[in-house]
Amino acid sequence: MRSIKTVDRERMAQLCHALSDETRLQLLELLTGGEQCVCDLTDALKTGQSRLSFHLKTLKDAGLLTDRRDGRWVYYALKQEVIEELDELVDSLKSKARAVGRQTQSCD
């Protein structure tokens, strides 16, 4: 497990920004079932394609998604290695929090 000091904080800020919207979290949740066409995502979220495109672009720019074009449709999928990167960050934070929780600190 990596130390929080070795984590690229700028990268983590980018990932956290991408995850800071309910619609984007819903998209990630939908994509845990595998690759999906943008038309299916639009139907599932009952939202307009332009709004959805904005959120998909944010997730893709953060590296959370891959896309591929098949004819006129675009298919999106989660990028597993980035999900694992997030998992490592959370594990690192939990580890640090546990260590601090065991220490007694006082202000003098």
N, C-alpha and C positions, 0 to 999 in steps of 0.2 A: 504494500500500500504506500502511495506517495504521501509525502508531507505536504501540508497546505502551503508551505513556503515554496515548494517547487511547482505548484500549480500556476499556470498562466492566468493571473487574475483578470486580465483584459478579456481573455477567451471565456472565462467563467461568467463575467458580466454580460457578454454577448449572449451566452446560452440562457442565463437567467432572464434577460430581457425578452428573448424569444418565448420563454415559458410563462411570462407574466400576463398573459391574456387568456381568458376563459375559452374563447373560440379556438385559439391555437392549442390549448390543452385538449379540447374536444377532438381536434384533428389528429393529434398524436394518439389519442385513445382509439379512434377509429382505425388508424393505420397499424395498431398492434396486431390486428387480424391479418395483415399482409397488404400487399400492393393494391391500390384502388384508383380508379379513374376519377378525374376531377368532377365529372358529371355525377358520379355516385356520392362523392363528398358533398357536393352542392345540395343534392336531394336529402341526404342524411341530416345536414345542418339547417335545411330549409332557409337558405340564404342566397343572395345574389352572387353571381360568378365574379364580379369585380371585387366585392368585399372579400370573398374567399381567396381570390388571387393575391390580394395584399397579404393575407395571413400566411398563405403557402410560401410566398416569396420571403417573408420574414423568417420562417422556419428553414427554408432552403439556404438563405444567406448565412444563417447560423450553423449550417452544416448538419442539421437534424434530419433532413430529407434528401432523397435522391428522386430524380424524375426521369421519365423516358417518354418519348413521343411515339405513338403508333397511329399513323394516319392523322386524323384531325384531333385525336384525343391525347391527353397527357395523363400519365399514370404516376402516382407518388408512392413512395415507400419509406419507412424509417431506416435510418442509417445506424445499424447495430453498434458500430464502434463508438459512435457519439453517445449513445445511451449508456454504454459501459463507462465512458469518460465521466458522465454525470454521476454514475454510481460510485466511481472512485472518489469524486469530490465529496459526495455525501458521507461516504465511509470515513474519509479523512476528517471531516468536520465532527462526526460523531466520536471518533477516537480522541480528538483534541478536547472535546467537551467532557468526555468521561475522565480524562486525565486531569483537567482543571477542577472538575467536581470532586475529585479525591483529595485535592490539595486544600489546605486551610489557608485562607488569605485574610489579612487584616490591614486596615488602613491606620497608619500611625500619624 
